[in-house]
Every structure is written in structure tokens, then in C-alpha cells.
């Protein structure tokens, strides 16, 4: 039995594994970016709702509004 490894086969396997890992990394980076954008959008929406609620409270408690 020959214990040596064909260098071309070894390089081929190395490149396949490397490309698989790079592709997985790119996919994870894209998912992280998507989740970050979604989080920022939700945070912006929440801040807008809080601001609207404050304005609503001010309007309800407006001194000219009392009869």
C-alpha cells in the first residue's frame, strides 16, 4: 500500500473545503447584515411610536383642551 498522497488530489480537496467555508462565511455575513438592518428599522419604528405617544399625551393634557 502506498502511503503517499497525490498532491493534486490534496489540493483539490483543500480548495473544495476552503470554498465551502468561504461561502458559508459570506452567507452568515449577509444574514447578520440583514438582521442588523431589520433591528435598526424596528428600533426606528419603536422610537417613532414613542414620540407619537408623547405627542398624544401632550395633546390630551393640553390646558386649552379643558372644558
Helices and strands as residue ranges (DSSP letters): H 7-60, G 63-65
